[in-house]
């Protein structure tokens, strides 16, 4: 790229020739010769960019950020002031690694001011990292994480569904979801001195003939499960005890439901991304599946899911 295609402040030191059209590099920034910066980026004051760094298009890097060898930033990423990236898990003075771990920030992600990102992680597409967070593990697509260590508290772009059954909800009633094919239904709870009972039959609260079930329990509240879609398999999720948040995602829209009673179940059809998180300590989650276990039926990478849905 010719220098004239981008703006460089007179007090910036830019040694790389791989700078995209329309990019602006401001005062006291230093870009080493091997770095690659895409088009329409904004590199603010006092930013240091090392050699083995690739930055996509329309990226904003605010003041006081250092991008070390091994950092890959995709398009449309926002990096807030004084965000700290690391590339050595066990740093010692004058002791160097043979190769730096790759840290990747996927398209559309945002990292808040003063956050710290440990080496070798992936920040998922459209994820949001809260200010001051210390990120010690990879962050799923669309996840909102805060704290030290950073934990998932929500997901970006959620439609927050009414978490309690409507007052006029009739037993056996079905509530449609923003996500096509996903339904939440409520079956009656029969109360008795001997205990409570709720039941489902095929066509009456159970939308398919199950061939498999599994039970999830004793999940630490900080952990996330699911994070996949199925090609063919339907699932019905019921909390037998405690509470869990269930995220459903069609690649464009996302909605979250709280399962907190055996009366309530969510049906997740094929080609819908499902995630469960914020488990209570006493949660026991029953999952009924329409198919036997088949590892080839799982879609475990969100980017693969979007491609299969022909999104993006």
C-alpha positions in Angstrom: 0.0 0.0 0.0 1.2 3.5 -0.7 1.6 5.8 2.2 -0.7 8.4 0.6 -3.7 6.0 0.9 -3.9 6.4 4.7 -3.4 9.2 7.3 -0.3 9.2 9.6 0.1 11.8 12.2 3.5 13.6 12.1 4.4 12.2 15.5 3.5 8.6 14.7 6.2 6.1 13.8 4.9 3.7 11.1 7.5 1.2 9.8 5.0 -1.1 8.0 4.0 -0.7 4.4 0.9 -2.9 4.8 -1.6 -0.3 5.9 -5.1 -0.2 4.3 -6.8 2.7 2.6 -8.5 5.2 4.8 -6.8 4.1 8.0 -5.8 6.8 10.5 -2.8 6.4 12.8 -2.5 9.1 15.4 0.3 10.7 17.5 2.9 8.6 19.3 1.6 5.3 17.8 4.4 2.9 16.8 3.8 0.2 14.1 6.6 -2.3 13.5 7.6 -3.4 9.9 5.8 -6.8 9.9 2.4 -5.6 11.1 -0.6 -5.6 8.8 -3.5 -3.1 9.3 -6.6 -3.2 7.2 -8.7 -0.4 5.7 -10.7 2.3 7.6 -9.1 1.6 10.9 -8.5 4.1 13.7 -5.3 3.6 15.6 -5.3 6.1 18.5 -2.5 7.8 20.4 0.2 5.7 22.2 -0.7 2.4 20.5 2.2 -0.1 19.9 1.7 -2.8 17.3 4.4 -5.5 17.0 5.5 -7.4 13.9 3.3 -10.6 14.0 0.0 -8.7 14.3 -2.8 -8.8 11.8 -5.7 -6.3 12.0 -8.8 -6.4 9.8 -10.9 -3.6 8.4 -12.8 -0.9 10.4 -11.1 -1.8 13.6 -10.8 0.9 16.4 -7.9 0.6 18.8 -8.1 3.3 21.5 -5.2 4.9 23.4 -2.7 3.0 25.4 -3.1 -0.4 23.8 -0.2 -2.8 23.0 -0.7 -5.5 20.4 2.0 -8.1 20.8 3.2 -10.8 18.4 0.5 -13.4 17.9 -2.5 -11.1 18.1 -5.1 -11.5 15.3 -7.9 -8.9 15.1 -10.8 -9.5 12.7 -13.0 -6.9 11.1 -15.2 -4.4 13.0 -13.6 -4.9 16.4 -13.5 -2.3 19.1 -10.6 -2.3 21.6 -11.0 0.2 24.5 -8.5 2.4 26.2 -5.6 0.6 28.0 -6.8 -2.9 27.1 -3.9 -5.3 27.9 -3.1 -8.3 25.7 -0.5 -10.9 26.9 1.3 -13.4 24.8 3.4 -15.3 27.4 1.8 -17.4 30.1 5.0 -17.8 32.1 7.1 -14.6 31.4 10.7 -14.4 32.6 13.2 -11.7 31.9 15.3 -12.4 28.9 13.7 -15.8 28.4 11.9 -16.1 25.1 9.3 -18.5 23.6 10.0 -20.4 20.4 6.6 -19.3 19.1 3.9 -17.0 20.5 0.4 -18.4 21.1 -2.3 -17.0 18.8 -4.9 -14.8 20.4 -7.8 -14.1 18.1 -10.5 -11.5 18.4 -13.4 -12.4 16.1 -15.4 -10.1 13.9 -17.6 -7.5 15.7 -16.3 -8.1 19.2 -15.8 -5.3 21.7 -13.3 -5.1 24.6 -13.9 -2.6 27.3 -11.4 -0.3 28.9 -8.7 -1.8 31.1 -9.6 -5.4 30.3 -6.8 -8.0 30.4 -6.8 -10.8 27.8 -4.6 -13.8 28.7 -2.6 -15.5 25.9 -3.9 -18.0 23.3 -7.6 -17.3 23.7 -10.3 -16.6 21.2 -12.8 -13.8 21.8 -15.9 -14.9 19.8 -17.8 -13.1 17.2 -19.8 -10.1 18.6 -18.7 -10.9 22.1 -18.7 -8.0 24.6 -15.9 -7.9 27.3 -16.7 -5.6 30.2 -14.4 -2.8 31.4 -11.7 -4.2 33.7 -12.5 -7.8 33.1 -9.7 -10.4 33.3 -10.3 -12.9 30.6 -8.8 -16.3 31.4 -10.6 -18.6 29.0 -12.0 -18.3 25.4 -15.3 -16.3 25.2 -18.1 -17.8 23.1 -19.7 -15.8 20.3 -22.2 -13.1 21.5 -21.3 -13.7 25.1 -21.2 -10.7 27.6 -18.5 -11.3 30.2 -17.5 -9.3 33.2 -15.4 -9.6 36.4 -12.1 -11.2 37.6 -12.0 -13.9 36.4 -14.5 -12.9 33.6 -17.7 -14.9 33.7 -20.7 -14.9 31.2 -23.5 -12.8 32.5 -25.6 -12.5 29.4 -25.6 -12.6 25.6 -25.6 -9.7 23.2 -28.8 -9.0 21.3 -31.1 -11.1 23.5 -34.9 -10.9 23.4 -35.6 -11.4 27.1 -38.7 -13.6 27.2 -41.2 -13.4 30.0 -39.8 -15.7 32.6 -43.0 -16.6 34.4 -46.0 -18.4 32.8 -48.7 -15.7 31.9 -51.5 -15.5 34.4 -54.0 -16.8 31.8 -51.7 -19.6 30.6 -53.8 -22.8 30.4 -52.2 -26.2 31.2 -50.8 -27.6 28.1 -50.5 -24.2 26.5 -47.7 -23.5 24.1 -45.8 -20.2 23.9 -44.2 -19.4 20.6 -40.7 -17.9 20.5 -39.0 -15.4 18.3 -36.7 -18.2 17.1 -38.6 -20.3 14.5 -39.4 -23.8 15.6 -38.6 -23.1 19.3 -41.6 -23.4 21.7 -42.0 -23.2 25.4 -44.9 -25.1 26.9 -46.5 -25.6 30.3 -48.0 -28.8 31.6 -50.2 -29.0 34.7 -48.7 -29.7 38.1 -50.9 -32.1 40.1 -50.5 -31.4 43.8 -51.1 -34.1 46.3 -50.4 -34.8 50.0 -48.1 -37.6 48.7 -46.2 -35.2 46.5 -46.5 -33.4 43.2 -46.7 -34.9 39.7 -46.4 -33.5 36.2 -46.5 -35.7 33.0 -46.0 -35.4 29.3 -47.1 -37.6 26.4 -46.3 -37.6 22.7 -48.4 -34.9 21.2 -49.2 -33.5 24.7 -46.2 -31.6 25.9 -43.7 -34.0 24.2 -43.3 -33.0 20.5 -41.4 -36.1 19.4 -40.7 -39.8 20.4 -37.5 -39.7 22.4 -34.8 -42.2 21.7 -32.4 -40.9 24.4 -32.3 -38.9 27.6 -29.5 -37.5 29.7 -29.5 -35.6 33.0 -27.1 -32.7 33.9 -26.6 -31.9 37.6 -24.0 -30.4 40.0 -22.9 -27.8 37.4 -20.9 -24.9 39.0 -22.8 -21.7 38.4 -19.9 -20.2 36.4 -19.9 -23.0 33.8 -21.6 -23.0 30.4 -22.9 -26.1 28.7 -24.5 -26.7 25.3 -22.9 -24.3 22.9 -23.9 -26.3 19.9 -26.6 -27.0 17.3 -27.8 -30.3 15.9 -28.4 -31.1 12.2 -31.3 -33.5 12.8 -31.9 -34.0 16.5 -34.7 -32.4 18.4 -34.3 -31.7 22.2 -36.7 -31.0 25.0 -35.2 -29.5 28.1 -37.0 -29.6 31.6 -35.5 -28.5 34.9 -36.5 -31.1 37.4 -35.1 -29.0 40.2 -33.5 -25.5 40.5 -33.0 -23.0 37.7 -31.0 -22.7 34.5 -31.0 -20.0 31.7 -31.5 -21.4 28.2 -30.3 -19.4 25.2 -31.6 -20.1 21.7 -30.1 -18.6 18.6 -31.0 -18.8 14.9 -27.9 -16.9 13.8 -29.8 -13.6 13.6 -32.1 -13.5 16.7 -31.4 -14.7 20.2 -33.9 -15.3 23.1 -33.4 -16.5 26.7 -35.7 -18.5 28.9 -35.4 -19.5 32.5 -36.4 -23.1 33.3 -37.4 -23.1 36.9 -40.1 -25.7 37.3 -40.9 -29.2 35.8 -44.2 -27.7 34.5 -42.2 -25.7 31.9 -40.1 -27.1 29.0 -38.4 -25.7 26.0 -38.3 -27.5 22.6 -35.1 -26.8 20.6 -35.4 -28.1 17.0 -32.5 -28.9 14.7 -30.4 -26.0 13.3 -30.9 -23.8 16.4 -27.9 -22.9 18.5 -28.5 -23.8 22.2 -26.6 -22.7 25.3 -27.4 -23.3 29.0 -25.8 -21.2 31.7 -26.4 -19.6 35.1 -27.2 -23.0 36.7 -28.3 -22.9 40.3 -26.3 -25.2 42.6 -29.3 -27.5 43.0 -30.3 -27.6 39.3 -31.1 -31.0 37.7 -31.7 -30.6 34.0 -33.4 -33.4 32.0 -32.8 -33.5 28.3 -34.9 -35.7 26.0 -33.5 -36.3 22.5 -35.3 -37.5 19.3 -32.1 -39.3 18.1 -29.5 -41.6 19.5 -26.1 -40.1 20.2 -24.3 -39.3 17.0 -21.2 -37.0 17.1 -21.6 -36.2 13.4 -24.9 -34.6 14.2 -23.3 -31.9 16.3 -22.3 -28.4 15.0 -19.8 -27.2 17.6 -18.4 -24.1 15.9 -20.6 -21.1 15.7 -18.9 -19.9 12.5 -19.7 -23.3 10.9 -23.3 -22.9 12.1 -23.7 -19.5 10.5 -22.2 -20.9 7.2 -24.7 -23.8 7.2 -27.5 -21.3 7.8 -26.1 -19.2 5.0 -25.8 -16.2 7.3 -23.0 -13.6 6.9 
